[in-house]
């Protein structure tokens, strides 16, 4: 059956190719140790993070939804995003290949670098933001146990940033087993803590009143336009992982393990932690006298050094489990894809850390008191990264159509590490299917036309990219197969 797991043996000529290195090579059966529980733990570890905590507030404040509508939207969005997540995980699980190698089928062996780098730089931006939160947690933890450290102020946050970043780099350099160990350890702890915080907040704010909070949109405004805009944004939250999920599914024991693990681990965790964010944000007025939507800052306001210290340790674990898996693994593989013979796993991790630091350099200089800037981490999070992620929809659609409809779940893995007729250096069908939706999106942003295409960007991009690729690539692949068959007959 096409869905069975395959172990691929590559010849010496393939392993000596310029497009191959050991870190991008197919995993063998002995390396596929991730069961259903490990995949579920991976998603629990990634979903429990500061941005997830703020999603309910984003939907109620910026998308005009009520609290109940917002929580329903988050749950539905994460059920929807399971479709590209599980489907794009299939080739990784079957052949043991990472995201950049899967992408070579639809964009070409060399052409794959462009969508890889688009995905990689988004991850580096998220790495910088999450490292900033982790660094703040380290600073607040040390401030709770040392008055001398507390006096460092912004410089303490900068030191915490680099310390937290170095910890991320260390864990990922240690390899997939290190990440699996961290996620498996963190998942049950984070679920218990989340449940405990919901119980703790329940007597400080009326859950019934919070859930009954009305929508902030105009009374005469229709529900569905606000709902679908919010749904698109929430699906876009994991648009990045829906692409590079093969980076993890290549270690899964079976297709059943990756599908079941993702179903168990993602939707309910996102829903629960977003609900926690809504409750604690509402309770923050009672706790600290003002509305605080960031859990790190909220906990830092509490006048109990012991509680702050414990809470910050948990925030550090939560952010570490998210950052290592979601924001370091993918760019590490993406950077290797540029020059596999020169960039190995360790160098890819270090490059990821460097780019993440450079993207956050303005914020670090601001915290150190060297420059002044009105630009905040929150604006980077809400404006640039979420908008940028909406451009990833076409890539997801192209990948799914290529594997399931064009290639019919069969890949010539050896050829993916060379340049051949089946997988040329550049697959123009992939770029046509990618650039047309992206062009329409940019037109909608700049010229204020086809605004619906941008407003529902992930859906419109993925669907249009998939349709265009199906017709463009189907014709191209048929032409290649015909030519190869004619050459075989002639010989």
SENU-184410 format. One record per residue (C-alpha): residue number from 0; x, y, z. Coordinates in Angstrom, 2 decimals. Layout:
   num        xx        yy        zz
   NUM         X         Y         Z
...
//
This chain:
   num        xx        yy        zz
     0      0.00      0.00      0.00
     1      1.17      3.54     -0.77
     2      0.73      4.65      2.84
     3      3.13      2.07      4.29
     4      6.43      3.24      5.74
     5      9.43      2.72      3.48
     6     13.09      2.51      4.42
     7     15.22      4.02      1.66
     8     18.78      2.94      0.86
     9     20.73      5.42     -1.24
    10     23.66      4.61     -3.50
    11     27.10      6.16     -3.10
    12     26.57      8.35     -6.17
    13     23.49      9.87     -4.49
    14     25.16     10.44     -1.11
    15     28.03     12.21     -2.90
    16     25.61     14.57     -4.65
    17     25.81     18.29     -3.89
    18     22.18     18.14     -2.74
    19     22.72     15.54      0.00
    20     24.01     15.50      3.55
    21     23.47     13.08      6.42
    22     21.14     15.42      8.32
    23     18.75     15.74      5.36
    24     18.98     12.01      4.56
    25     15.92      9.75      4.99
    26     15.56      8.43      8.53
    27     15.94      4.68      8.89
    28     13.47      2.49     10.77
    29     15.57      2.48     13.96
    30     15.25      6.30     14.14
    31     11.46      6.27     13.88
    32     10.70      6.12     17.58
    33      7.94      8.74     17.95
    34      4.63      7.11     18.86
    35      1.18      8.65     19.24
    36      1.99      9.96     22.72
    37      5.20     11.64     21.54
    38      3.43     13.39     18.64
    39      0.63     14.52     20.97
    40      3.21     15.77     23.50
    41      4.96     17.68     20.72
    42      1.79     19.61     19.99
    43      0.97     20.22     23.64
    44      4.48     21.61     24.10
    45      4.16     23.87     21.06
    46      0.58     25.04     21.71
    47      1.16     26.13     25.33
    48      2.93     29.45     24.76
    49      2.44     33.19     25.25
    50      0.98     33.90     21.77
    51     -1.66     31.16     22.25
    52     -2.60     32.78     25.57
    53     -3.34     36.06     23.76
    54     -5.45     34.66     20.91
    55     -8.81     35.10     22.64
    56     -8.01     38.75     23.30
    57     -6.90     39.26     19.69
    58    -10.21     37.91     18.38
    59    -12.35     39.94     20.77
    60    -10.37     43.18     20.43
    61     -9.40     43.23     16.75
    62    -11.98     40.95     15.10
    63    -15.07     42.05     17.04
    64    -16.08     38.61     18.28
    65    -17.65     37.77     21.62
    66    -15.71     35.56     24.02
    67    -17.78     32.48     23.17
    68    -17.45     33.20     19.44
    69    -13.70     33.67     19.84
    70    -13.19     30.38     21.67
    71    -15.34     28.53     19.14
    72    -13.31     30.11     16.31
    73    -10.03     28.98     17.88
    74    -11.30     25.41     18.29
    75    -12.68     25.25     14.74
    76     -9.53     26.78     13.22
    77     -7.34     24.16     14.82
    78     -9.61     21.38     13.59
    79     -9.39     22.88     10.07
    80     -5.60     23.19     10.18
    81     -5.35     19.50     11.05
    82     -6.14     18.78      7.39
    83     -2.95     20.23      5.86
    84     -0.95     19.18      8.93
    85     -1.81     15.50      8.68
    86     -1.73     15.38      4.87
    87      1.64     17.10      4.52
    88      3.01     14.82      7.24
    89      2.39     11.71      5.09
    90      5.49     11.85      2.83
    91      7.70     12.59      5.82
    92      6.39      9.53      7.65
    93      6.45      7.21      4.64
    94      9.90      8.06      3.29
    95     11.58      9.59      6.36
    96     12.44     12.82      4.51
    97     12.34     16.38      5.94
    98     10.35     19.35      4.63
    99     12.99     20.77      2.23
   100     13.39     17.39      0.49
   101      9.60     16.93      0.20
   102      9.43     20.42     -1.29
   103     11.93     19.49     -4.03
   104      9.19     17.44     -5.69
   105      6.89     20.44     -6.27
   106      9.39     23.33     -6.63
   107     12.52     21.62     -7.93
   108     15.75     20.50     -6.30
   109     17.19     24.03     -6.37
   110     13.92     25.95     -6.64
   111     12.83     24.52     -3.27
   112     15.19     26.99     -1.61
   113     12.84     29.93     -2.21
   114      9.77     28.57     -0.34
   115     12.18     27.04      2.20
   116     13.69     30.43      2.98
   117     10.25     32.07      3.14
   118      9.26     29.49      5.76
   119     12.65     29.70      7.47
   120     12.67     33.48      7.94
   121      9.14     33.41      9.40
   122     10.41     30.84     11.91
   123     13.44     32.99     12.72
   124     11.12     35.92     13.43
   125      9.03     33.76     15.77
   126     12.26     32.47     17.34
   127     13.23     36.04     18.19
   128      9.82     36.87     19.67
   129      9.58     33.69     21.76
   130     13.18     34.14     22.91
   131     12.27     37.65     24.02
   132      9.44     36.22     26.15
   133     11.74     33.49     27.48
   134     14.44     36.04     28.28
   135     11.92     38.18     30.14
   136     10.85     35.14     32.17
   137     14.50     34.41     33.08
   138     14.97     38.05     34.09
   139     11.84     38.05     36.27
   140     12.81     34.72     37.83
   141     16.27     35.98     38.79
   142     14.78     39.30     39.95
   143     12.45     37.41     42.30
   144     15.41     35.78     44.04
   145     17.99     38.59     43.75
   146     17.47     42.32     44.34
   147     20.81     42.97     42.64
   148     19.61     41.33     39.46
   149     16.32     43.25     39.58
   150     18.30     46.50     39.47
   151     19.70     45.58     36.05
   152     16.36     46.49     34.48
   153     16.31     46.24     30.69
   154     19.89     44.97     30.55
   155     18.77     41.97     32.61
   156     16.20     41.19     29.93
   157     18.89     41.38     27.24
   158     21.11     38.95     29.19
   159     18.08     36.69     29.70
   160     17.40     36.81     25.94
   161     20.85     35.50     25.06
   162     20.79     32.91     27.85
   163     17.42     31.58     26.73
   164     18.48     31.59     23.07
   165     21.63     29.63     23.91
   166     19.54     27.05     25.78
   167     17.32     26.61     22.70
   168     20.33     26.20     20.44
   169     21.91     23.63     22.77
   170     18.79     21.44     22.87
   171     18.25     21.40     19.09
   172     21.92     20.72     18.36
   173     21.59     17.61     20.55
   174     19.11     16.23     17.98
   175     15.59     14.85     17.64
   176     15.77     12.62     20.73
   177     16.58     15.66     22.87
   178     13.50     17.47     21.50
   179     11.34     14.37     22.04
   180     12.54     14.12     25.63
   181     11.80     17.81     26.31
   182      8.31     17.71     24.77
   183      7.39     14.46     26.55
   184      8.55     15.92     29.88
   185      6.89     19.30     29.38
   186      3.47     18.20     28.04
   187      1.87     16.67     31.17
   188      3.39     19.36     33.39
   189      2.00     22.15     31.20
   190     -1.46     20.57     31.04
   191     -1.59     20.25     34.84
   192     -0.40     23.82     35.28
   193     -2.97     25.11     32.77
   194     -5.80     23.30     34.54
   195     -4.54     24.59     37.88
   196     -4.42     28.20     36.69
   197     -7.99     27.98     35.37
   198     -9.10     26.69     38.78
   199     -7.08     29.42     40.53
   200     -8.63     32.19     38.42
   201    -12.17     30.85     38.71
   202    -12.83     32.46     42.11
   203    -11.33     35.80     41.06
   204    -13.57     36.34     38.07
   205    -16.99     35.05     37.12
   206    -16.53     32.49     34.36
   207    -20.19     32.90     33.40
   208    -19.80     36.66     33.07
   209    -16.59     36.34     31.04
   210    -18.18     33.85     28.64
   211    -21.19     36.15     28.29
   212    -19.03     39.12     27.24
   213    -20.73     40.50     24.11
   214    -19.11     41.15     20.76
   215    -17.38     44.51     20.23
   216    -18.40     44.82     16.56
   217    -21.14     47.28     15.55
   218    -24.63     46.03     16.41
   219    -25.78     46.13     12.80
   220    -22.66     44.33     11.50
   221    -23.01     40.82     10.14
   222    -21.44     37.96     12.04
   223    -19.93     35.91      9.22
   224    -17.52     38.47      7.78
   225    -15.95     38.98     11.22
   226    -16.01     35.25     11.94
   227    -14.31     34.18      8.69
   228    -11.66     36.90      9.04
   229    -10.90     35.64     12.55
   230    -10.96     32.02     11.40
   231     -8.45     32.81      8.64
   232     -6.12     34.47     11.14
   233     -6.33     31.54     13.54
   234     -5.66     28.99     10.79
   235     -2.71     31.13      9.76
   236     -1.30     30.77     13.28
   237     -0.11     27.24     12.43
   238      0.28     27.84      8.67
   239      4.03     27.53      9.18
   240      3.90     24.10     10.84
   241      1.43     22.83      8.23
   242      4.33     23.14      5.79
   243      7.31     21.76      7.70
   244      5.50     19.03      9.65
   245      7.57     16.41      7.72
   246     10.55     17.62      9.80
   247      8.86     15.80     12.72
   248      6.71     13.15     11.04
   249      9.89     11.61      9.56
   250     10.49     10.24     13.09
   251      6.96      8.82     13.54
   252      6.49      5.06     13.92
   253      3.50      4.98     11.58
   254      0.95      7.09      9.73
   255     -1.57      6.22     12.44
   256      0.79      7.58     15.10
   257      1.25     10.94     13.39
   258     -2.44     11.40     12.51
   259     -3.79     10.31     15.92
   260     -1.10     12.19     17.83
   261     -1.88     15.46     16.06
   262     -5.63     15.06     16.55
   263     -5.16     14.43     20.26
   264     -2.51     17.07     20.87
   265     -3.52     20.19     18.96
   266     -7.19     21.38     19.02
   267     -8.09     20.87     22.68
   268     -4.75     22.19     23.94
   269     -5.10     25.38     21.90
   270     -8.70     25.79     23.07
   271     -7.85     25.25     26.74
   272     -4.87     27.60     26.83
   273     -6.69     30.32     24.88
   274     -9.58     30.01     27.35
   275     -7.06     30.34     30.17
   276     -5.79     33.54     28.57
   277     -9.31     35.01     28.43
   278     -9.98     34.14     32.08
   279     -6.67     35.43     33.44
   280     -6.82     38.62     31.39
   281    -10.24     39.28     32.89
   282     -8.93     38.42     36.36
   283     -5.90     40.71     35.95
   284     -7.92     43.77     36.93
   285     -8.70     42.13     40.28
   286     -5.15     40.83     40.68
   287     -3.02     43.84     39.72
   288     -5.48     46.71     39.17
   289     -5.15     46.86     35.37
   290     -5.85     44.75     32.29
   291     -2.76     42.71     31.36
   292     -2.96     40.32     28.39
   293      0.60     38.96     28.65
   294      1.00     36.17     31.27
   295      4.69     36.91     31.84
   296      3.99     40.55     32.67
   297      0.91     39.61     34.70
   298      2.82     37.18     36.92
   299      5.61     39.72     37.27
   300      3.11     42.13     38.90
   301      2.21     39.70     41.67
   302      3.74     40.54     45.05
   303      4.99     37.07     45.96
   304      8.63     36.24     45.11
   305      8.09     32.51     45.67
   306      5.04     32.34     43.41
   307      6.74     34.48     40.75
   308      9.84     32.26     40.79
   309      7.84     29.03     40.35
   310      5.60     30.56     37.71
   311      8.55     31.92     35.73
   312     10.25     28.51     35.72
   313      7.07     27.06     34.21
   314      6.90     29.89     31.64
   315     10.51     29.14     30.72
   316      9.73     25.44     30.21
   317      6.59     26.28     28.17
   318      8.40     28.76     25.94
   319     11.40     26.46     25.54
   320      9.23     23.53     24.44
   321      7.49     25.75     21.87
   322     10.55     27.54     20.57
   323     12.83     24.56     20.02
   324     10.26     22.57     18.05
   325      8.29     25.26     16.22
   326     10.98     27.84     15.48
   327     14.43     26.24     15.36
   328     14.03     22.84     13.68
   329     12.51     24.16     10.44
   330     15.00     26.96      9.62
   331     17.83     24.61     10.57
   332     16.75     22.22      7.81
   333     15.83     25.07      5.45
   334     19.29     26.64      5.69
   335     20.93     23.26      5.12
   336     18.96     22.88      1.90
   337     20.82     25.88      0.41
   338     24.20     24.14      0.48
   339     23.99     20.69      2.12
   340     27.72     20.00      1.73
   341     28.66     23.19      3.60
   342     25.79     23.72      6.06
   343     25.19     20.80      8.41
   344     22.74     20.51     11.30
   345     24.91     22.39     13.81
   346     25.67     25.24     11.42
   347     21.98     25.44     10.50
   348     21.03     25.83     14.17
   349     23.65     28.54     14.69
   350     22.46     30.40     11.58
   351     18.89     30.27     12.91
   352     20.00     31.77     16.20
   353     22.00     34.51     14.45
   354     19.13     35.53     12.16
   355     16.71     35.50     15.09
   356     19.00     37.84     17.05
   357     19.40     40.18     14.07
   358     15.62     40.38     13.57
   359     15.20     41.37     17.22
   360     18.30     43.59     17.42
   361     16.26     46.82     17.49
   362     14.27     45.55     20.48
   363     17.44     44.45     22.29
   364     19.07     47.84     21.71
   365     15.91     49.53     22.99
   366     15.85     47.43     26.16
   367     19.53     48.14     26.72
   368     18.76     51.86     26.54
   369     20.95     52.41     23.45
   370     18.16     53.50     21.09
   371     14.56     54.68     21.35
   372     11.83     53.13     19.22
   373      8.06     53.10     19.14
   374      8.02     49.70     17.40
   375      7.11     46.90     19.81
   376      7.36     43.12     19.81
   377      3.58     43.01     19.81
   378      3.40     45.04     16.59
   379      5.90     42.69     14.94
   380      3.80     39.74     16.10
   381      0.43     41.13     15.05
   382      1.35     43.02     11.87
   383      4.33     41.48     10.09
   384      4.46     37.83     11.06
   385      0.75     37.06     10.87
   386      0.45     38.87      7.53
   387      3.57     37.17      6.25
   388      2.25     33.77      7.27
   389     -0.85     34.29      5.12
   390      1.44     34.01      2.06
   391      2.26     30.42      3.02
   392     -1.19     29.07      2.08
   393     -0.34     28.45     -1.60
   394      2.70     26.36     -0.62
   395      0.53     24.08      1.55
   396     -1.98     23.56     -1.25
   397      0.78     22.87     -3.79
   398      2.47     20.31     -1.54
   399     -0.76     18.37     -0.93
   400     -1.75     18.26     -4.61
   401      1.77     17.30     -5.68
   402      2.04     14.34     -3.31
   403     -1.49     12.94     -3.39
   404     -2.76     13.79     -6.88
   405      0.28     14.32     -9.11
   406      2.75     11.83     -7.59
   407      0.01      9.56     -6.16
   408      1.97      9.05     -2.90
   409      5.02      7.70     -4.73
   410      8.36      9.54     -4.72
   411     11.70      8.58     -6.23
   412     13.62      9.47     -3.09
   413     17.07      8.96     -4.62
   414     16.18     11.38     -7.44
   415     15.17     14.04     -4.90
   416     18.85     14.28     -3.91
   417     19.99     14.77     -7.52
   418     18.73     16.75    -10.50
   419     16.72     14.61    -12.92
   420     13.90     14.74    -15.44
   421     11.41     13.77    -12.73
   422     12.65     16.45    -10.32
   423     14.37     19.25    -12.27
   424     16.40     22.00    -10.66
   425     13.38     24.33    -10.95
   426      9.78     23.14    -11.24
   427      8.13     26.13    -12.90
   428      4.64     24.75    -12.31
   429      5.20     25.18     -8.58
   430      6.32     28.79     -8.96
   431      3.41     29.70    -11.25
   432      0.96     28.22     -8.74
   433      2.69     30.10     -5.91
   434      3.24     33.49     -7.54
   435     -0.28     34.00     -8.92
   436     -2.02     33.85     -5.48
   437      0.82     35.87     -3.91
   438      0.51     38.47     -6.68
   439     -3.24     38.80     -6.09
   440     -2.61     39.12     -2.34
   441     -0.06     41.90     -2.84
   442     -2.42     43.63     -5.29
   443     -5.18     43.48     -2.68
   444     -2.88     45.06     -0.07
   445     -1.45     47.82     -2.25
   446     -4.33     48.70     -4.62
   447     -7.32     47.90     -2.40
   448     -8.83     45.49     -4.94
   449     -9.78     41.85     -4.39
   450     -9.69     42.61     -0.68
   451    -11.71     39.44     -0.01
   452     -8.77     37.43     -1.37
   453     -6.47     38.97      1.24
   454     -9.03     38.91      4.08
   455     -9.44     35.15      3.68
   456     -5.82     34.77      2.59
   457     -4.89     31.32      3.85
   458     -8.01     29.70      2.39
   459     -7.97     31.58     -0.92
   460     -4.22     31.11     -1.28
   461     -4.14     27.40     -0.53
   462     -7.17     26.58     -2.70
   463     -6.09     28.68     -5.69
   464     -2.49     27.46     -5.43
   465     -3.68     23.85     -5.33
   466     -5.97     24.25     -8.37
   467     -3.38     26.10    -10.48
   468     -0.69     23.56     -9.60
   469     -2.93     20.60    -10.40
   470     -3.41     21.74    -13.99
   471      0.07     23.18    -14.53
   472      2.01     20.31    -12.94
   473     -0.26     17.60    -14.34
   474      0.57     18.72    -17.84
   475      4.27     19.09    -17.03
   476      4.59     15.66    -15.38
   477      2.72     13.97    -18.23
   478      5.08     15.62    -20.72
   479      8.14     14.46    -18.77
   480      6.80     10.90    -18.46
   481      6.03     10.81    -22.21
   482      9.53     12.00    -23.10
   483     11.16      9.53    -20.74
   484      9.05      6.71    -22.21
   485     10.02      7.65    -25.75
   486     13.69      7.74    -24.83
   487     13.36      4.29    -23.22
   488     11.77      2.86    -26.39
   489     14.44      4.45    -28.60
   490     17.21      2.90    -26.56
//
